[in-house]
């Protein structure tokens, strides 16, 4: 029987973290000269060791996406987007292949309801000493209604979400189609902050998984979690998603197929 592993969070370290989203503090990623333990960089993209290891038994790193603090992943020009995603996947898979960790988490927080604390665009890559995130996954989490499928990249709207309502999945087999996958990820992020729920949602998470010899990306709009899930673990989906899917197809996918 699998024993659930509970992560240990250190509040004494967390209380000293800067918070430019909720407390309007100075951004620690803007002053490059003050960054500690730079691990690697590619132009304006920098990988640093996270100086606030709030979760025990981990090796946490932060990937600073750009030197422009008020920029947004959903609006990067394509050359920068491709460079960023190539670098990020290289660093993630390097840590995974090192054999030093049970698994390596790779995710992004954006917006005040995402769980993040720094506005400056960044991702996190975290080596887990004794936890394998893949033990918590089910294939059903990535099954969904097709939005787009081309060049080895599938985009769908989850019919069996992890938490509930709206979760978008992007699935691809290998890094040869990473640029196409990156465009799809960016399109979904742009949709969430500009059109989802009438443009009222300004927070989302990206979660990356390397599992079953494939790459999965889950893109989750963030808002207050339904009490039916918090209290009872009951997941929900919308009764009709046809309008959402049609809007996505017409505005974000069919339009660039012929470029």
Secondary structure in CASP SS format (residue, H / E / C, confidence):
PFRMAT SS
TARGET T0000
AUTHOR 0000-0000-0000
METHOD secondary structure of the structure
MODEL  1
X C 1.00
X C 1.00
X C 1.00
X C 1.00
X C 1.00
X C 1.00
X C 1.00
X C 1.00
X E 1.00
X C 1.00
X H 1.00
X H 1.00
X H 1.00
X H 1.00
X C 1.00
X C 1.00
X C 1.00
X C 1.00
X C 1.00
X C 1.00
X C 1.00
X C 1.00
X C 1.00
X C 1.00
X C 1.00
X C 1.00
X C 1.00
X C 1.00
X C 1.00
X C 1.00
X C 1.00
X H 1.00
X H 1.00
X H 1.00
X C 1.00
X C 1.00
X C 1.00
X E 1.00
X E 1.00
X E 1.00
X E 1.00
X E 1.00
X C 1.00
X C 1.00
X E 1.00
X E 1.00
X E 1.00
X E 1.00
X E 1.00
X C 1.00
X C 1.00
X C 1.00
X C 1.00
X C 1.00
X E 1.00
X C 1.00
X C 1.00
X E 1.00
X E 1.00
X E 1.00
X E 1.00
X E 1.00
X E 1.00
X E 1.00
X C 1.00
X C 1.00
X C 1.00
X C 1.00
X C 1.00
X C 1.00
X C 1.00
X C 1.00
X H 1.00
X H 1.00
X H 1.00
X C 1.00
X C 1.00
X H 1.00
X H 1.00
X H 1.00
X H 1.00
X H 1.00
X H 1.00
X H 1.00
X H 1.00
X H 1.00
X H 1.00
X H 1.00
X H 1.00
X H 1.00
X H 1.00
X H 1.00
X H 1.00
X H 1.00
X H 1.00
X H 1.00
X H 1.00
X C 1.00
X C 1.00
X C 1.00
X C 1.00
X C 1.00
X E 1.00
X E 1.00
X E 1.00
X E 1.00
X E 1.00
X E 1.00
X E 1.00
X E 1.00
X C 1.00
X C 1.00
X C 1.00
X C 1.00
X C 1.00
X C 1.00
X C 1.00
X C 1.00
X C 1.00
X C 1.00
X C 1.00
X E 1.00
X E 1.00
X E 1.00
X E 1.00
X E 1.00
X E 1.00
X E 1.00
X C 1.00
X C 1.00
X C 1.00
X C 1.00
X H 1.00
X H 1.00
X H 1.00
X H 1.00
X C 1.00
X C 1.00
X H 1.00
X H 1.00
X H 1.00
X H 1.00
X C 1.00
X E 1.00
X E 1.00
X E 1.00
X E 1.00
X E 1.00
X E 1.00
X E 1.00
X C 1.00
X C 1.00
X E 1.00
X E 1.00
X E 1.00
X E 1.00
X E 1.00
X E 1.00
X C 1.00
X C 1.00
X C 1.00
X C 1.00
X C 1.00
X C 1.00
X C 1.00
X C 1.00
X E 1.00
X E 1.00
X E 1.00
X E 1.00
X E 1.00
X E 1.00
X C 1.00
X C 1.00
X H 1.00
X H 1.00
X H 1.00
X H 1.00
X H 1.00
X H 1.00
X H 1.00
X H 1.00
X H 1.00
X H 1.00
X H 1.00
X H 1.00
X H 1.00
X H 1.00
X H 1.00
X H 1.00
X H 1.00
X H 1.00
X H 1.00
X H 1.00
X C 1.00
X H 1.00
X H 1.00
X H 1.00
X H 1.00
X C 1.00
X C 1.00
X C 1.00
X C 1.00
X E 1.00
X E 1.00
X E 1.00
X E 1.00
X E 1.00
X E 1.00
X E 1.00
X E 1.00
X C 1.00
X C 1.00
X E 1.00
X E 1.00
X E 1.00
X E 1.00
X E 1.00
X E 1.00
X E 1.00
X E 1.00
X C 1.00
X C 1.00
X C 1.00
X C 1.00
X C 1.00
X H 1.00
X H 1.00
X H 1.00
X H 1.00
X H 1.00
X H 1.00
X C 1.00
X C 1.00
X C 1.00
X C 1.00
X C 1.00
X C 1.00
X C 1.00
X C 1.00
X C 1.00
X H 1.00
X H 1.00
X H 1.00
X H 1.00
X H 1.00
X H 1.00
X H 1.00
X H 1.00
X H 1.00
X H 1.00
X H 1.00
X H 1.00
X C 1.00
X C 1.00
X C 1.00
X C 1.00
X C 1.00
X C 1.00
END
